[in-house]
Amino acid sequence: MRALKILIVDDSAMMRALIKRAVKLTDLDIGELYEAENGRRALDVLDTRQVDAVLTDINMPEMNGVELLREIVRRGVTDLVKVVVSTDGSAARRDEVRDLGVTAYIDKPFAPEIIRDVLIQCHPSVVR
């Protein structure tokens, strides 16, 4: 399998940097890491790049994470691993995104190992 290409979506540049660092600290074969500050920008990336996984926040301006996930589902992108990394860990929110095919819901703050474990679970063949 080729290296994983991952899209990190969060309105906080600092949080995107933390997630990016956490991804790089895994033992996975990581290829391109793309970033977007909201769901609209994430869709622009998805229109032009092949991505294996999206790690998205929920609460963002312009287009939030739930709206992004709904649009991904509407477009029929079924092979994309969708992971939510958010402070909004309510049961209602978890149920809502689970119905949109989310693979994992990671609460902020998080340990890098959690992202690693989720990515390995979804793509075990990329372990170095």
N, C-alpha and C positions, 0 to 999 in steps of 0.2 A: 504494500500500500504506500501511496505517496504521503508526504508530510501533510499534517493537518493545517488547513487554512481557517483562521478564526476571526470572527467579527465581534468586537467589543463595543457595546452601545451603552453609554452613560453620559449624562449631561455634565458630570464633574470630570474635568481633565485629570485631577488628582486620583480619582477612583479608577479611571481608565488606565492610568499608569500603574496603579497597584495591581489591578487584574492582569495587566500585561506582564508585569514582573512575576506574578504568581504562575502564569502560564509558562513563562520561560524557565521557571525553577522546576518544572515537572521533568520526568525522565522520558518525555514523549518527543517524537519527531515532529517538531513544529515548523511549519513553513511560514507563510505570510500571516501577519497580524494586522488586521484592518481596524480602524476606529471610526465611530460616529457619535455625535453628541445628542442625537435624538432619533426617533423612529424614521422620520422622513429621510434624513441623511443615510441611515442604515439601508433603506430601500434603494437609494442611489447606488450604494456599494453593491447590494445584491443584484442590481440590474447590470452591473459591469464586471463583476468578479464571481468566480466560483468559490463558495465558502462551504466548509464542512460543519461548522458549529457557530451559533450565535449566543453570546453571553450578554444578556440585556438587563438593565435596570427597569423598574416599572414606572416610577415617577419621574417623568421628564417633560419639558415644555414641547410645544408644537405637535408632536405625536408621541404618546407614551408607549411603554413597553407592551401593554395589552393590545393597543391598536396596531402596533407593529406585528405582534404575533398573529392577530386576526388577519392582517393583510398577507402574511406569509402563507397562512392556511388557505386563504382565498385564492392565492396564486397557485396552489397545488404543489408547493415545495415540500414533499413528504420525507425526503431523505436528509433533511437538515436537522442536526441536533440543536434543540432549543433549550437553553439553560437560563433561568432567571437568577440574578444576583441582586437582591433588594433588601431594603429595610422594612418593606411592607410585607410582613410574613403572616398576615391574618389568615384564618382558615378559609374565609370567603374568597380571598384573593388567590390562595393556593388552589382551591376548587375551580375557580374561573380559568386559570391558566392551564391546569391539568387537562381540561377539556379541549385546549388548543394544542395538545401534544407536547407539552413541556416535559423534558426528560428529568430535570432536577430543579429544585428550588433551594438556593443557597442564601442563607441569611447573612447580611452585613452586621458586624464585621465577620470575616471568614479567615480560615487558615488556608494557605496555599495547597495543602494536601487535599482539601475537599475538592477543589477544582481539578486537581490531578486525578483523584479517584473517579470523579464523574466522567472526565474525558476518557480514562482508561476503560471504564465500564461501557462507554459508547463505541470506542474505537480501540479494542485491545491489541490490534495488529500494529499500532504505532509506538508500542513500547520499545525503547532502544535496547 
